[in-house]
Amino acid sequence: MYIGNVEIKNNVFMAPMAGVTDKPYRTICMEMGCGLVYSEMVSAKGLFYNSANTEKLMDCDEGCRPYAVQLFGSEPEIMGKMAKRIEDMPFDIIDVNMGCPAPKIVKNGDGSALMQSPELVEEIVSAIVSSQKKPVTVKIRKGYDDDNINAVEIALAAQRGGASAVTVHGRTRPQFYSGKADWEIIKDVKSALNIPVIGNGDIVSPETARAMLDSTGCDAVMIGRAAEGNPWIFERVTHFINTGELLPEPSRSQKAQTVIRHARMLIDFKGEYIGVREMRRHLGYYTKGLPQASAMRAEINTVMNMEDIKILVDRYFLGI
Ligand SMILES: Cc1cc2nc3c(=O)[nH]c(=O)nc-3n(C[C@H](O)[C@H](O)[C@H](O)COP(=O)(O)O)c2cc1C
């Protein structure tokens, strides 16, 4: 499929997730067959005031593409200027966050607060589209709240502004990430638009990915939480979509190898102090469902270096 002029090799994408989808994890997911990866959300205003840190924040990497950088903000002029400033960096698509429900983001008029204003949505997209050459996409929710289920209206505004695709997360802002995602709204947006629509919410397996494609008609699926500590989901989903065959879950030794590699990449990228601490969160995800959960959790919170991580992986994944 194409998003604007960017060719995407398959229709299974990894959701942008702050604190999760940094460069090391994006690289691992891409290697497992993910079709498109997204950065963590990056503040356009932050870039505006602190351009020296731009590159590190977005973690661009020539080897891990196609890659979408996600910006958040609500001032069309700043969004357009920042998009222009980063245009020559090695990424392919600019995505605009119109779904973040966090109070500190919404209070500034950013993230899902934009769901309240179709005019502003159109203006923001149009400002970014006209300032630079890369395709622009938006990621929206089902609606601002239960009284304003307006994903179709917002998606149409983005399309008028020149967006090349729209991702719909089938929950309202007050739902955050709880409750069941509404896939009907994804179907409604798909019927209303003539640009690709990416469906998001509650894809947890190859079968649910297939079900979302079939029931909504969306062009691609985006996987969030089910990809935490589970990069194999991309291989398993793409294989199932292409062949109808279910690949087995990864073995414990496959998992152990990936965890060690992930930790090394994170430490190389962020240094030992930050890398190890951030790896604790990923270890929590990777070890979900393993026996001895509470002992393991306590141990995860005390790992201080690569050696500690290796001991933990040997003990809980390999039983050594
Ligand atoms: C830890 C975490 C961080 C997230 N950060 C972002 C973000 O930076 N930008 C964004 O658009 N959505 C973010 N999301 C929302 C996801 O992209 C996705 O829309 C949501 O998790 C629903 O998909 P799922 O049911 O597959 O998890 C985040 C979600 C989680 C759980």
The ligand as an SDF file (V2000), in Angstrom:
LIG
                    3D

 31 33  0  0  0  0  0  0  0  0999 V2000
    2.1690    3.3370   27.0810 C   0  0  0  0  0  0  0  0  0  0  0  0
    1.3990    3.9600   25.9360 C   0  0  0  0  0  0  0  0  0  0  0  0
    1.9060    5.0840   25.3160 C   0  0  0  0  0  0  0  0  0  0  0  0
    1.2050    5.6720   24.2450 C   0  0  0  0  0  0  0  0  0  0  0  0
    1.7320    6.7650   23.6190 N   0  0  0  0  0  0  0  0  0  0  0  0
    1.1260    7.2510   22.5040 C   0  0  0  0  0  0  0  0  0  0  0  0
    1.7310    8.3000   21.7420 C   0  0  0  0  0  0  0  0  0  0  0  0
    2.8360    8.7900   22.0520 O   0  0  0  0  0  0  0  0  0  0  0  0
    1.0480    8.7460   20.6500 N   0  0  0  0  0  0  0  0  0  0  0  0
   -0.1660    8.2250   20.2760 C   0  0  0  0  0  0  0  0  0  0  0  0
   -0.7350    8.6490   19.2740 O   0  0  0  0  0  0  0  0  0  0  0  0
   -0.7520    7.2330   20.9690 N   0  0  0  0  0  0  0  0  0  0  0  0
   -0.1180    6.7290   22.0650 C   0  0  0  0  0  0  0  0  0  0  0  0
   -0.6860    5.6700   22.7260 N   0  0  0  0  0  0  0  0  0  0  0  0
   -1.9250    5.0580   22.2020 C   0  0  0  0  0  0  0  0  0  0  0  0
   -1.6000    3.8930   21.2380 C   0  0  0  0  0  0  0  0  0  0  0  0
   -0.9320    4.3660   20.0940 O   0  0  0  0  0  0  0  0  0  0  0  0
   -2.8980    3.1660   20.8030 C   0  0  0  0  0  0  0  0  0  0  0  0
   -3.7280    4.0900   20.1600 O   0  0  0  0  0  0  0  0  0  0  0  0
   -3.6670    2.5610   21.9680 C   0  0  0  0  0  0  0  0  0  0  0  0
   -2.7940    1.8450   22.8300 O   0  0  0  0  0  0  0  0  0  0  0  0
   -4.7930    1.6320   21.4890 C   0  0  0  0  0  0  0  0  0  0  0  0
   -4.2830    0.5460   20.7730 O   0  0  0  0  0  0  0  0  0  0  0  0
   -4.1680   -0.9340   21.4530 P   0  0  0  0  0  0  0  0  0  0  0  0
   -5.5380   -1.3110   21.9230 O   0  0  0  0  0  0  0  0  0  0  0  0
   -3.6350   -1.8150   20.3490 O   0  0  0  0  0  0  0  0  0  0  0  0
   -3.2060   -0.8010   22.5880 O   0  0  0  0  0  0  0  0  0  0  0  0
   -0.0210    5.1150   23.8190 C   0  0  0  0  0  0  0  0  0  0  0  0
   -0.5210    3.9720   24.4650 C   0  0  0  0  0  0  0  0  0  0  0  0
    0.1620    3.3880   25.5130 C   0  0  0  0  0  0  0  0  0  0  0  0
   -0.4020    2.1620   26.1700 C   0  0  0  0  0  0  0  0  0  0  0  0
  1  2  1  0
  2  3  1  0
  2 30  2  0
  3  4  2  0
  4  5  1  0
  4 28  1  0
  5  6  2  0
  6  7  1  0
  6 13  1  0
  7  8  2  0
  7  9  1  0
  9 10  1  0
 10 11  2  0
 10 12  1  0
 12 13  2  0
 13 14  1  0
 14 15  1  0
 14 28  1  0
 15 16  1  0
 16 17  1  0
 16 18  1  0
 18 19  1  0
 18 20  1  0
 20 21  1  0
 20 22  1  0
 22 23  1  0
 23 24  1  0
 24 25  2  0
 24 26  1  0
 24 27  1  0
 28 29  2  0
 29 30  1  0
 30 31  1  0
M  END
$$$$
